[in-house]
Amino acid sequence: MTTATEDEARRIAEILVNQRKAACVNIVPRVNSLFWWEGKLDSAQESLLIIKARSSKLKEITELVKKTHSYEVPEIIALPIIGGSEDYLRRLKGSQ
């Protein structure tokens, strides 16, 4: 997910982690995004959130983001985890 500002990214991340909807959220400030919006190529400097959560939390996360995000259409996508450190994956499961 991207946000307009780093402050917005931190606010959303804190809500997600405090409410245990996400085990961890990484915030990557100042990413440059290029996209089509209202029929023209646009660009923006945004903050990127990488939200680590169980798939069972996706609906709750989506609802929360739609209520709190400043964008009309926030980027909400889910990517499958196809592998990784078993220790880390166990920790993720235990954090929510």
Backbone bond lengths (Angstrom), bond angles and torsions (degrees), N, CA, C in turn:
res aa  C-N    CA-C-N  psi(-1)  N-CA   C-N-CA  omega(-1)  CA-C   N-CA-C  phi
1 M - - - 1.432 - - 1.520 108.03 -
2 T 1.331 116.00 145.60 1.453 120.26 174.03 1.524 109.20 -115.11
3 T 1.336 115.29 154.86 1.462 121.82 176.49 1.521 108.82 -131.68
4 A 1.317 115.62 162.06 1.460 121.04 -178.27 1.524 112.22 -70.19
5 T 1.334 116.92 -31.28 1.468 120.35 -176.61 1.525 110.59 -138.75
6 E 1.316 114.87 162.12 1.462 119.86 175.92 1.530 110.79 -68.06
7 D 1.329 117.02 -34.75 1.471 120.38 177.75 1.525 111.31 -61.85
8 E 1.328 116.37 -43.06 1.464 120.00 177.85 1.531 110.32 -64.06
9 A 1.319 116.78 -40.94 1.464 120.95 178.28 1.526 110.62 -59.63
10 R 1.326 116.47 -46.33 1.471 120.75 -179.42 1.533 110.89 -64.22
11 R 1.330 116.74 -41.63 1.466 120.38 -179.58 1.533 110.61 -61.43
12 I 1.320 116.97 -47.94 1.467 120.65 179.84 1.524 110.40 -65.27
13 A 1.324 117.64 -42.80 1.469 121.32 179.49 1.525 110.97 -59.79
14 E 1.330 116.85 -45.00 1.466 120.04 -179.42 1.523 111.73 -62.97
15 I 1.322 117.30 -40.40 1.467 120.24 177.53 1.528 109.95 -62.15
16 L 1.328 116.89 -48.10 1.469 120.78 -177.52 1.525 112.07 -60.75
17 V 1.324 117.27 -43.03 1.467 120.42 -178.09 1.529 110.56 -75.53
18 N 1.338 117.72 -44.45 1.469 120.46 -179.81 1.521 112.37 -61.04
19 Q 1.336 116.84 -35.73 1.465 120.62 178.83 1.530 112.22 -87.26
20 R 1.325 116.34 5.27 1.471 123.37 179.27 1.530 113.60 57.47
21 K 1.303 115.69 30.93 1.463 120.08 172.95 1.530 109.36 -82.51
22 A 1.335 116.54 -25.70 1.465 122.72 176.99 1.518 108.91 -129.50
23 A 1.319 115.66 144.42 1.465 120.33 176.73 1.523 110.43 -78.43
24 C 1.327 116.03 -32.36 1.467 121.22 -176.37 1.527 108.30 -158.96
25 V 1.319 116.26 145.33 1.462 121.17 173.18 1.526 107.82 -132.47
26 N 1.321 116.37 123.76 1.467 121.59 173.22 1.523 108.06 -93.56
27 I 1.323 116.36 137.73 1.462 121.73 176.18 1.525 107.94 -114.44
28 V 1.320 115.37 120.96 1.460 121.79 177.23 1.532 106.34 -110.51
29 P 1.341 117.23 104.86 1.468 119.14 -177.69 1.526 112.20 -76.75
30 R 1.314 114.59 155.79 1.464 122.25 170.94 1.528 114.94 57.90
31 V 1.312 116.55 54.97 1.465 119.67 170.30 1.529 107.38 -94.98
32 N 1.311 116.39 146.63 1.461 120.83 178.27 1.516 108.92 -97.60
33 S 1.317 116.63 124.36 1.457 122.13 -178.06 1.523 110.23 -115.38
34 L 1.330 116.05 137.25 1.463 123.35 172.82 1.517 107.54 -117.22
35 F 1.338 117.85 135.84 1.458 120.42 -174.97 1.529 110.03 -162.12
36 W 1.328 114.65 160.51 1.459 120.62 173.13 1.516 107.80 -88.68
37 W 1.335 116.22 131.45 1.465 120.62 177.25 1.522 108.31 -145.62
38 E 1.320 115.53 124.34 1.460 122.61 179.24 1.529 111.67 52.79
39 G 1.338 114.96 44.66 1.454 121.28 173.14 1.513 117.17 80.77
40 K 1.334 117.46 6.45 1.465 118.17 178.95 1.519 110.52 -140.12
41 L 1.330 114.23 156.66 1.459 120.37 177.46 1.519 108.40 -72.79
42 D 1.315 116.10 129.93 1.462 121.65 -178.04 1.522 108.31 -130.90
43 S 1.313 116.17 167.20 1.459 120.88 176.32 1.517 108.58 -146.28
44 A 1.326 115.11 157.82 1.461 120.33 179.07 1.516 109.18 -157.21
45 Q 1.317 115.22 151.54 1.457 120.32 169.82 1.527 105.63 -94.94
46 E 1.328 116.23 123.74 1.455 121.58 -173.84 1.522 109.94 -132.03
47 S 1.323 115.05 174.43 1.463 121.41 168.61 1.519 107.36 -107.63
48 L 1.317 116.21 141.12 1.458 122.69 -178.62 1.519 109.58 -105.93
49 L 1.318 116.60 129.91 1.463 121.74 174.23 1.520 108.55 -106.67
50 I 1.311 116.45 130.30 1.459 122.44 171.68 1.521 104.89 -109.15
51 I 1.319 115.56 108.51 1.463 122.07 -173.67 1.520 108.45 -100.20
52 K 1.319 116.08 121.14 1.462 121.13 -179.90 1.521 107.79 -103.35
53 A 1.327 114.77 112.60 1.460 120.25 -175.40 1.520 110.01 -152.66
54 R 1.308 114.70 161.37 1.464 120.14 175.44 1.525 109.65 -71.57
55 S 1.311 116.38 149.32 1.467 120.17 179.56 1.526 111.24 -61.38
56 S 1.312 117.13 -27.16 1.468 120.64 179.19 1.533 112.09 -66.92
57 K 1.320 117.79 -14.57 1.471 122.51 179.68 1.531 112.53 -95.37
58 L 1.326 117.95 -3.66 1.462 121.13 -173.40 1.526 112.70 -58.25
59 K 1.314 117.67 -45.03 1.470 120.26 -178.65 1.528 110.59 -61.76
60 E 1.332 117.38 -45.17 1.466 121.05 179.37 1.528 111.00 -63.05
61 I 1.324 116.45 -42.74 1.465 120.85 179.45 1.526 110.18 -63.09
62 T 1.323 116.47 -45.03 1.463 121.29 179.77 1.522 110.99 -59.07
63 E 1.330 117.06 -46.80 1.468 120.96 179.91 1.525 111.20 -62.15
64 L 1.330 117.03 -44.08 1.459 120.80 -179.55 1.526 110.98 -63.67
65 V 1.322 116.61 -45.34 1.464 120.33 -178.58 1.525 110.43 -63.22
66 K 1.315 118.07 -43.75 1.465 120.53 179.73 1.529 111.47 -60.05
67 K 1.327 117.57 -33.10 1.470 121.40 -179.87 1.525 112.54 -77.50
68 T 1.335 117.84 -30.97 1.462 120.43 -170.06 1.529 114.77 -108.61
69 H 1.316 117.97 -13.52 1.470 121.82 -174.20 1.526 110.94 -81.44
70 S 1.324 116.44 145.32 1.470 121.08 -179.57 1.532 113.18 -79.77
71 Y 1.331 118.03 -18.60 1.462 120.06 -177.98 1.523 110.79 -79.29
72 E 1.329 115.14 146.74 1.463 121.27 175.44 1.530 110.30 -63.16
73 V 1.332 116.14 -41.10 1.469 121.94 179.06 1.529 108.15 -130.43
74 P 1.343 117.87 86.37 1.467 118.90 179.76 1.526 111.42 -70.29
75 E 1.320 114.66 149.84 1.466 120.99 176.46 1.528 108.27 -75.39
76 I 1.315 116.14 113.28 1.464 121.10 175.65 1.522 105.95 -129.62
77 I 1.322 116.46 107.24 1.459 121.18 178.79 1.525 108.58 -132.75
78 A 1.314 115.59 155.23 1.466 121.12 177.29 1.522 108.09 -122.68
79 L 1.314 115.37 133.36 1.462 121.88 179.01 1.520 108.86 -116.43
80 P 1.326 117.74 137.18 1.463 119.18 179.56 1.528 111.66 -73.66
81 I 1.308 115.57 146.09 1.464 121.11 171.67 1.525 106.03 -93.06
82 I 1.315 116.30 117.73 1.463 119.33 -177.27 1.519 112.19 -100.42
83 G 1.314 116.83 -2.28 1.455 121.16 178.63 1.508 110.03 173.23
84 G 1.323 114.55 175.16 1.458 120.06 179.16 1.511 110.53 155.22
85 S 1.303 115.37 -178.64 1.457 121.68 178.13 1.528 109.60 -63.26
86 E 1.320 116.87 123.41 1.468 120.93 179.47 1.523 111.17 -59.21
87 D 1.337 117.17 -38.40 1.466 120.60 178.38 1.525 110.61 -61.06
88 Y 1.327 116.90 -45.33 1.460 120.27 -178.93 1.528 110.98 -67.23
89 L 1.321 117.44 -43.19 1.462 120.54 -179.89 1.528 111.21 -62.70
90 R 1.338 117.39 -36.84 1.473 120.82 175.36 1.526 110.50 -64.09
91 R 1.331 115.79 -42.33 1.467 120.07 179.32 1.531 110.63 -62.46
92 L 1.327 116.65 -41.29 1.464 120.39 177.19 1.524 110.99 -58.37
93 K 1.319 116.20 -48.06 1.467 120.41 -179.38 1.516 111.63 -61.55
94 G 1.321 117.39 -36.72 1.453 121.28 -178.12 1.511 114.48 -78.84
95 S 1.329 117.55 -10.53 1.466 121.16 -175.91 1.518 113.85 -88.86
96 Q 1.316 117.41 -6.93 1.467 118.63 -175.18 1.500 111.50 -115.81
